Amino acid sequence: MAKILITMPDAFLDKVDVVANDEQRTRSELIREALRSYMRKVSAHQAKRATENAKILENLLG
C-alpha cells in the first residue's frame, strides 16, 4: 500500500481524530472512506451531467 503526505490545519486534524476515535478507526481508515464517498459522489454527479448534456445535444440536433 502506498503512503502519501497531506497537510491540514491542526484544528481540522483534531476534528478528524475525534471522529476516528468515536468510530474506533484509524485516521487512515477514516480518510480512505471519506475519499471513497467523495469519489462516488463525483462519479454520480458526472454521470448525471453527461445525461443532461446528451439530452441538450439531442434537443439541438433533433
N, C-alpha and C positions, 0 to 999 in steps of 0.2 A: 504494500500500500504506500502510495506517495505521501509525502508530508509537504505542507505549504506553510507559509508565514503570512499572517494578516495582522493589520494594526486596527485598533478601535479605541475609542475613548475609555478611560478607566471606569467611568460611571456606567457605560453600556456593558462592559465586561462584567461588572458587578451584577447587573440585571441578568445577564446570561448565566452566571454562576448560581444565582438564586433559583432560576427556572430549572437548571440542570440538577441542582441538589433536591429540589422539590420532586422532580421526576426520577430521582436516583439514576441519573445518566451522567456520562462524561460530557465535558464541553464539546468534544469532537462529535459524539453521537448526536447531540442536540443541534449542532451546526450543520452536520450532514443532513439530518431530517429537515431542517429549515430550508436548505438549498434544494432538496428533492421536492418539497412542497412548492417552492418558488418556480422551479423548472416546470412542474406540472401546470401551474397557473399560467405561465408564459406560453407554454405549448398550446393550452386550450384557447388562450387569447389569440394566438397566431392562427389557429385553425378557424376560429370564428371570423377573424379579419379576412382570411383567404376566401371563405364562403361569401362574405359580404362583397368582397372585391369581384368575385366571379359573377355575382348577381348584377352588380353595377355594369360590368363588361357585357353581360348577356343583354341587359336593357339597352345599352348603347348600340350593340350590334343587331339586336332583334327588331 
